[in-house]
Amino acid sequence: MAAGHDIECDLLVVGGGINGVGIARDAAGRGLCVVLCEKDDLASHTSSASSKLIHGGLRYLEYYEFALVRKALIEREVLLRSAPHIMRPLRFVMPHREGLRPAWMIRAGLYLYDLLARREILPGSKGVNLRCHPAGRPLKPEFKRGFVYSDGWVDDARLVVLNAMDACRKGAAIRTRTACTALRRESGSWLATLRDSDGGEQVVKARCVVNAAGPWTMDLLGMALPERESRPLRLVKGSHIVVPRLFEHDHAYIFQHPDGRIVFSIPYEHDYTLIGTTDLDYKGDPDQVAIDAGEVDYLCRLAGEYFAQPIAPSDVVWTYSGVRPLLEDPSRSAKALTRDYRFSVDDNGAPLVNIFGGKITTFRKLSEEAVDLVCKALGSPLPRWTEKACLPGGDLYGDTPQNCAVKRYGEWEQKIREMYPWLPPMLAARYCRAYGTRIHTLLDGRASLPELGGEFAPGLYMAEIAYLRRYEWAVTAEDILWRRTKLGLHTPPDTAARLDAWLAANALSAPASV
């Protein structure tokens, strides 16, 4: 390691997934000097491979995870209020399947789900006659009875980016494509070597380090404290498939299976249906995770047991997989492992806070508690603030999160369309959902469609590419087409190659800023 240091900070966060950026945002908002490094793109691994849900985890009630479910149920509405553009309420239909969980048990579970936390936005559960309900039409005729309940949908990758943007706006340095290659204590501080994608190195001197490396948590812990024995993580692979749209209504489905697992079927990107997920122990390289043929067949077969329309692997237009770093419990199967989180703090010198487990719905609470630990370790108690703060673009009806921002989202979108009548309706709707009030930054100085700078691919204009590069750390076509937007599903197959060539030929000299 090089002698000395190039940067000093209060807190170095390693990991640019949802937990890492949430912690960086919270800490920067409390006045700490923060540096975050991520070896790849923001949300390029686990945090963009979720089922895109903000949910309490109905099935966790069977494992008596009441505290986790309650915490997640409370967070659903906190998050919905904070970013109503990238999140929305979603109603789920559970068809009753004979021979599995009895109807009374499902109804009792949903009743408990409704009661565990106060609801101001989401409606409660109820039974439905699927022979009359629109959600019954795509199903096989034997499904006559079902249940409906509420949770939420989220654009997971954009949730990560918005947290990073807010952290940056509050003073944090966000270093993407920058790996932490060495980490050691020296003279009451941490010295970390950060290496960027060009091979350049900087040494960061930090008073505290948070290890939010997800599937690589144990690797970083081993680098920092090679002699320490720690409770291992268990890596669990979850995979999803996307098929052409299977139903016209706006509800999602939750399907039971005799093996005890559940699978979601969710409206996705207007023209598609998202189906997932699997739960398989994973022993490989998290950088190389991918769906296998058995998982594709499993998801198609299970969905096909409910839908009248057969689903075959040949119908799959896209897949994605991620590795969840869950707390090890040898007595439990992969599907039964807790999604709750734990911390470990090593304060034998400069403090190291390690994050184990977690789920996207509880990231804000995890971040808040982690920064509490950081502040305590640094002897700087600072007040919590994120529960009452909007994420960038989420201030539709003012700076303070409001229920009306969720309930009256359509009214806000209509006002935006009236402000920019020259935007095609589908494009205006996508911009509103992706950027919220930051649509004004995206469209600043533009008064007509030609002023967006030309259409690089269907629905992708040069103005949006410029915005994503300047404000959201987008570097590659994959960043733009699959994480910042989902236009990869809607554009020709050669779009990614053409976009990567254009990006390489038009290098961005200035760093991302908010």
N, C-alpha and C positions, 0 to 999 in steps of 0.2 A: 504494500500500500504506500502511496505517496506520502511524504512527510507533510505535516501541516494540514490545512483545510481550506476549501474555497468558499464554502457557504456555512453560515451559522443559523440555527433555528431552534425553536423550543421543541418542535415535534416533527419527526420524520415518520410518515405513513408509507408502508410498503404494501402495495396492492391497489389497483384501480378498478376493482369491482364495487358492488353497491356498498359493502361495509366500509371499504377504504375511503371512498369519496364521501360517504355520509359522515365519517369521523373527521375527515379533513374540513368539511363544511362546518360542522359543529364547533370544532376547535378554533378555526379561523374566526368564526362569529363571536367567540368568547375573548378574542384579542390575542390568541397565541400566534406566534410566527410558525407557519406550517409549510413543509415541503412534502409532496406526494410523488412517489415514483411508481410507474407501472411498466413492466417489461414489454408489453404489447400495446394494443389500443385499449381505451376505456371499454369496459364491459365485453371484452373480446372472448371471454371464456364462460364461466358458470352464470354470470349475471345477465347474459343475453340468451341463455338456453333454458329459461324457465317456462312454465305454462302460461305466462303473461297474466297472472292472477294476483290480486290483492285479496287474500281470503283468510278466514280464521282457521281453516283446516278441519272441516267437518269430521273427517275420518279419524283424526287424532283423539276424538272423544272416546273411541273404542279402546285406546291405549291409556286412558285416564290422564291425558295431558291437559287437564282443565286449566291450569295456570297459563300454559302456552296459548291455548285457544282463546282464553279471555284477553290476554295481552294482544294477540293478533286481531281479535274482533274490535278492540278499542282503536287500534292503529288504522284499521280500514278507513274509518271516517276521518281521522286526522289527515291521512295521506290524500284521500279524495278531495278534501277542502284545500290542500296545499298546492295541488297541481291538477285541476279539473280538466285541463286540456289533454293531458296524456293518460288520464285515468277516467273511468266512468263506471257507474253501477251496472251490474249484469245479473240477470235472473237465470237461475239454473233449474233444470228439470231433471228429476231422478225418477225414471220409470221403475215401478215396482216389479221385481222379477221373482216369480214363485220359486221357492226352494232355497232362497238366500235369506237375507235379513228379513224378518217378519215386518209387516206394515206398522204394527204398533211400536216396534223398536225404532224404526225410522222416524215415525212421528214424534216419539219421545225425544230422540236425539235432536231433531230440528227444533222442538220446543225449548230444549236446553240451550241450543245454539242461539236462539232468539233472546234468551233471558240472561246469558252470561255477561253481556255488555249493553250499555245504553245505545239505542239507535236514534239518530235524528234525521238521517238521509235515506237509509235503506229500508224498504218494506220488509215485513216479516214473512214467515213461511206459511204454506197452506197446501191442502190436498187438491188435486185436480183430476177431472175425468178426461183422460187422453183421447177418448172417442169424440170429444167436443173441442178440446183445446188445440190451437194451431200446432203446438209442439208434438201432438200425437200423429199428425199426418205422415211424417217421414218414417215413422216407426213401424215395425211389424205389428200385425193386427192383434197378436196375443197380449200386447202391452195396453191394458185398458185403464189402469190406475197409476197415478204418479204423485210426486210432491214437488213443489216449487219453493225455492228459497233464494236469498240474495247474497252476493259477494261483489267483487269488483274486478275490472280488467285494467291492465296497465301495459304501456309500452316500456318493457323493462330496460332496454338499452338506453332509451331516452331518459328514463329516470336516473340512471347513472350519470349521464352527461349533464343533466340539469344540476345535480348535486355538485359535480365538478365545476360547473360554471359559477355557481353561487360561492363555492369555496374560493375560486379565483377572484371573484368580485370582492370578496372580503379579505383578500391579501395573500391567499395561499399560492404557492408555486406548484403548478401541475406539470409533471414531467412524464409524458407518455413515451413509449418505446425506449425506456430507460430502466435498465435492470440494476438491482442492488447486487453487486458481485462480491462484496466483502463487508463484514460488520463486526466491529470489536469495541470493547470498552477501553477508554484511556482517560485517565485524570478526571474521573467523575462525569464523563460524557461518552456518547457513542460517536465513533468515526465510521462512516459508511462510504464505500466507494460506489458511485453510480456511473454506469457505462451506457452511453446512448447508442443508437443504431449505426452511427458512423464510426464507433469505436472510441470516441472521445470520453474522457473520464473527469469526474469531479469528486472531491471529497467533501462530504457534508458532516459538520459537527452538530450533533443534536443532543439536547438535554434528555429527551425521551424518544423511544421508538415504539410504534404500534405495528405489530405483525398482523396484517390483514391480507395475507397472500393466498387465502382460499385453499385450493388443493396443494399448494406449495408451502403451506404454513410450517410443516415439519422440516422442510428443507431450510427455510430461513432460520428457524429455531436452532437447528443443528449447526448452522453457520455461526450464529451469535453465541450459543452456549453448547459447544461440542461435548461437554462432559455431562450435561444434564439428561436425565431420563424423564420422558414426558408421556402422558397418556396419548396414545396414537389416535390419529384420525382414521376413519373408515371412508374410503372413497366409493361413492355410489353413482353409477351412470344412469342418467335419465335421458330418454330420446323421444322425439316427437316427429310426426309426419304431417305433411300438408297435402290435401287433395282438393280437387275442384269442389265447389260449394255443394253440400249435401242437403241443405234446407234453406228456405227463404226467410223464415222469421228471425227475430233478433235474440232469442234465448240461447243459452248453452245447455249442454247435457252433462250429467255425471252418471257413468255406467258402472254397475257392480260386476264383479267377476267371481266365479267359484273359488279362485285361489286367494281371495281376500283383497286383491288390489282393486283400485278404481281407475277409470280412464275418463278424461274430459274430452268433449267434442265441442269446439268453440268457433263461432263465426270469426273469420279472419280475413282482413284485407279485402273486404267486399265480395270477392270472387272465389273465396276459398274457405275450407274448414280445417282447423288445427286439431289434431288428435294426439293425445299423450297423457301420461308419460309412463315409461318403464322404470323399474327400480332393480338394478343389477349391480352386484359388487364388481368393482373395477380395480384391476391390478396394473394396468398399463400406464403409459406416459399421458398425463392430462393434456399435453399439447396435441396429442394424436387421437383424441377420443372421436369416435364416429359410430353411427348406428350400424348394426349388422342385420343380415337378412332375417334372422330369427325374430328380432325386435319388430321389424317391418311387418312380418307375417302375423305376429302376436297382436299388434295394434289393429291391423286390417281385420283380422278374424274376430277380435272382441267387438269392434264397432259394427261389424257385419252381423253379429248376433242380435243387435238391436235395430239397425236400420233396415228398411225393406229393400233398399238399393244395395246390391252387393258391392263390396270394396275389395279391390285386388291390389297387390303390390305395384302393378303396372299403372295404377291410377295416381300414384304418389308423384308429386311434382317437385317437392323439396323436403329435405329432412334436416334436423339439427340435433346435436347431442351435447350434453354438458356433464361435468363431474361435480357432484355435491360433496363437500367435505363435512361429514357428519361425525358426531362423537361416537367412538367405538363402544359397542355393547355386545360382547360375544353371545349373549343369551337371546338376542333379537335378530330377526331377519332384516334384510335391507329395507323392506317396505315399512317395518315397524320402528326403525331407528328414530330417535327424537330429532325434531327440527329446531329445537330450542338451542340457545347459545350458552357458552361458558367463557369466562376469562381466566387467564393465569397471569399473574404479575410477578416478575422477577426483579426485585429491588436490591439485589446484592451489588450495589453500585448504581450507575445510571439506570433508571427503570425501563423495563421492556414489558409491554402489554401485548399478550397473545390472544387472538380471537379464534375460538373454536365453534364451528357449527353456525346455525342461524338460517333464516329464510327471508326472502325479499320483503315480505309484509312487515316484519319487525325490525328492519334495518335502522329506522330512525331511533327507535328505543334502544337498540344495541349501541348505536353511535353515541347517544346521550350518556348512557351508562359508562361506555368506554372512556369518553372525555372526562366524566366525573373522576374516574380512576387516574387519568393523566393529571388532571388538576390537583388531585390529592397528593400524588407522587411528587409533583413539582412544587407543592406548598403554595399553590395559587388557586384557591377556591373561586370559581367564577360562575355566574348564574346560567341556568339552562334557558334556551330561547327558541329552539326549532319548532316546538309544538304550535306556536302562534305565528309562524312565518310561512309565506308562500315561496315556492320554488320559482325560478325564472320563468316568466310567461304565465304563471298561475294567478296573477293579480287581476283577474277579470273584473272584479267588483271592488277593488281597493286593495291596499297593502296587507290587510289582515285576512286570513282565510275565512271564508263565509260559506254557510250551507247553500246560499242562493247561487253561488258560483257553480255548484254541481247541478242544482235543480233547474237553473235558468241558463244553462250553457247554450241551448239553442237560440235564445234571445240574443245573447252576446254574439254568437256566430252570425246571426242575421244582420246585426249592426255592422260587423266587419265587412260583410258582403256589400252592404250599401256604401261603405267607405271606399271600397275598391270594386266598383261594378264591372270593371274591365277584366277581372280575373274570371276564368271559366269556373263554373260552380264546383266541379270535382276538385280542381286545384285549390280553390279557396277553402273548401272543407278540409283538405289535407293539410294545408298550411296552418289553419286554425288549430287543428288537432295536434300537430307537431310542435308548433312554436308559441301558441297562445298569444299573449300581448307582444311577444317579440316579433310577431309578424310585421310590426311597424318598423323594426330595425331591418328586417329582411327586405322590405319594400321601400325603404327610405329613398326618396328622390326619384321614384319611378311612378309613372302615371299611365302606362299602357303596357300591353303584353310584349311588344317588341323591345321595350326597355328592360325586360328581364334578361336580355342578352342572348337570346337564341335558345332553342330547345335541343340540348345535347342528345337526349333520348326521350321517348314519350313520357311527359310529366316532369322531366328533369331539366330545369333551365339553368343557365350559367350563373344567374344571380344566387340561386340556392347553393350551387357548388362553392361559390366564393364565400358565402355566409358560413357554410359548414367548415371550410378550411380556416377562416379567420377566427371564428368564435367557438368552434366545437372540436378542435384538434383532429379533424378528419384529414387523413393523409392518403389513403388508398381507396380504390374503387369499392373494396369490401366494406370499408368504414362507412362510405356514403350509401351504397346500395342495399346493405343488409343490416347495418346497425342504426345509423342516423335516420334512414328512411327504410322502407321495405320495398323499394322500387325494383329490386332484383327479381321480384315475382312478376313484375309488370312490363319489363323491358326486354328487348331482343337478346339472345344468348351472347352476342358479341359485345354487348355494352360494357361489361367489366374490362375486357381487354382494351377497348378503345379509350375508356375513361382513365385507366392506369397509364396508358401511353400519353394522354393529354396532361395528366397530373405531373408525370415525370418531365415533360417538355416545358411545363410552366410552374417551376418550383416556386414555393412560397417562401420569401426571404424573411418576412416578419413573423415572430412567434404568435401563437393564438392568444387572444385577449378578449376580455368581456367588457 
